[in-house]
């Protein structure tokens, strides 16, 4: 059975917790959560015990800049769907047109896009600002054709794209928890035949072409892989990016425009940003 390190980090504000999360996402943390505290809120970060020591020094340095480490414990792998249900995992409603929920919630109202996710130990519950912004962009574009979802987590963006009109999606992630979670989410939504979940890096899709590429990851991965995203896009295709802060917008815009991508829009929610480019 896998073991995880659970870090508890005291942050004085949601803004500082968001920034700490963005920096820690550069390391192989598999999940983040926050809960209120007397002095602000507590950020929980989870990383496999077997890789923690390799990244401990850098991660603790990042934590010290934005919060205080108040706990470090080893936890066993468990049934994360059951845990989220018992902890009161709440449904997410996006502008009255889309609902992201766990399997135990009531279905969305008629006419509202209904997305069920299997959270397990992966990203993409819909609660994070970046996921909500990406869903709004996907819904506004009414995608068609083939979609690539890089760093798919629970597969929520792939499911949203298919629900909004896409024919099919390739969902790829380096984390096996995310791969299994995305497969289960596709099954729960009854569209497993339309979502191909891939375990690995973006290099595995080299030579494939897509009408939309979505990547909700972090700035370093986006900047390192954006040339792959551009190469995978059909002419006129849409590139949607998120997982980064306001301070990263300039670098990401420069990298995208250098590849000939045209900036269309930037969405803002708190300190987080999502960007839309067209090839």
ABEGO torsion letter per residue (X at the ends): XBBBBBBBBBBABAAAAAAAAAAAAABABABBBBBBBAAEBBBBBBBBAAAAAAAAAAAAAAAAAABBBABBBBBBBBBAAAAAAAAGBBBBBBGGABBBBBAABBBBBBGBBBBBBBAEABBGAGABAAAAAAAAAAAAAGBBEBBBBBGAEAGAAAAAAAAAGBABBBBBBABAAAAAAAAAAAAAAGAAAABBBBBEBAAAABGBBBABBBBBBBAAAAAAAAAAAAAABBBGBBBBBBGBBAAAAAAAAAAAAAAGBBBABBBBBEABBBBBBBX
